[in-house]
Amino acid sequence: MRMRAPGYVLLEIIIALTVFAIVVTGLASALHSSLDAANMLRRQAAIRRGLESILVEAKAKTKREEMPITFKDEALGVEFRSELEELKWVNRRRKPVNGLYVLRAIATDLRLGKRAHDSAEVYVYRP
């Protein structure tokens, strides 16, 4: 029986460690990416909840003048605001419908100073 040369064992160990290091680096990168995605989804869900809550709060107001609301969420770094826009609507009899509005909630990212991707709106009838 022939013995292997002792230099090949060292080469095999180096190759195995290199493959192991590449695999571990790839797994760490995948874990980091999945954590970033989870954080982004959690932030988007919080923004959507904020938009929904400001719409509910503004819609509950009895007067149109009270419907525009602004709220800053310092922890999230987002400013929520609602705005009211009158709709020009004509019914089947060709008469204008007065008192129909679009209540829109907009989220602004305070860190970036620009509008976030999410907004929400609801139709409101206040004659």
C-alpha positions in Angstrom: 0.0 0.0 0.0 1.2 3.4 -1.0 1.2 6.4 1.3 0.1 9.8 0.1 2.5 12.6 0.0 2.1 14.8 3.2 1.8 18.0 1.2 -1.5 17.1 -0.3 -3.3 17.0 3.1 -2.3 20.6 3.7 -3.6 21.6 0.3 -6.9 19.7 0.9 -7.3 21.5 4.2 -6.7 24.9 2.5 -9.2 24.2 -0.2 -11.8 23.0 2.4 -11.3 26.2 4.5 -11.6 28.4 1.4 -14.9 26.7 0.4 -16.2 27.0 4.0 -15.3 30.7 4.1 -17.1 31.4 0.8 -20.2 29.5 2.0 -20.2 31.3 5.4 -19.8 34.7 3.7 -22.7 34.0 1.4 -24.9 32.9 4.3 -24.0 36.0 6.3 -24.8 38.2 3.3 -28.2 36.5 2.8 -29.0 36.9 6.5 -28.1 40.6 6.3 -30.3 41.1 3.2 -33.3 39.4 4.8 -33.0 41.5 8.0 -32.9 44.7 5.9 -36.0 43.5 4.0 -37.8 42.7 7.2 -37.0 46.1 8.7 -38.2 47.8 5.5 -41.5 45.9 5.6 -42.0 46.7 9.2 -41.5 50.4 8.5 -43.9 50.3 5.5 -46.5 48.6 7.7 -46.1 51.3 10.3 -46.5 54.0 7.7 -49.7 52.3 6.4 -51.1 52.1 9.9 -50.4 55.8 10.4 -52.1 56.7 7.1 -55.1 54.7 8.1 -55.3 56.2 11.5 -55.1 59.8 10.2 -57.8 59.1 7.7 -60.1 57.7 10.4 -59.4 60.6 12.7 -60.0 63.2 9.9 -63.1 61.5 8.7 -64.6 61.5 12.2 -64.5 65.4 12.2 -67.9 67.0 11.7 -66.7 70.1 9.9 -64.7 70.2 6.7 -62.4 72.9 8.1 -61.2 70.5 10.8 -60.4 67.7 8.4 -56.9 68.8 7.4 -54.6 67.3 10.1 -50.8 67.1 10.5 -49.1 64.6 12.8 -45.3 64.0 13.2 -44.2 60.6 14.3 -40.7 61.3 15.6 -39.8 57.7 16.3 -40.7 56.6 12.8 -39.3 59.8 11.2 -42.5 60.4 9.2 -45.0 63.3 9.0 -48.6 62.4 8.2 -51.0 64.9 6.9 -54.5 64.9 5.5 -55.9 67.2 2.8 -59.4 67.7 1.5 -60.1 68.3 -2.1 -63.6 69.0 -3.5 -64.8 66.8 -6.4 -66.7 68.1 -9.3 -69.4 65.4 -9.8 -72.5 65.4 -11.9 -75.3 63.0 -11.2 -77.5 61.2 -13.8 -79.8 64.2 -14.1 -76.8 66.3 -15.1 -77.0 68.2 -11.8 -73.8 68.9 -9.8 -73.4 67.0 -6.5 -72.2 69.4 -3.9 -70.4 68.3 -0.8 -68.4 65.4 -2.3 -64.7 65.5 -1.3 -61.6 63.3 -1.5 -59.9 63.0 1.8 -56.3 62.1 1.2 -53.6 61.1 3.7 -49.9 61.7 2.7 -46.8 60.5 4.4 -43.6 62.5 4.2 -40.3 61.0 5.2 -38.6 63.6 7.5 -35.1 62.1 7.1 -35.2 62.4 3.3 -37.5 65.4 3.1 -39.6 63.8 0.3 -42.9 62.1 -0.1 -43.1 58.5 0.9 -44.4 55.9 -1.5 -47.6 55.3 0.3 -50.7 57.5 0.4 -54.4 56.7 1.0 -57.6 58.4 0.1 -61.3 58.0 0.8 -64.4 59.8 -0.5 -66.4 61.9 2.0 -69.8 63.3 1.5 -70.4 66.4 3.7 -73.3 68.5 2.4 
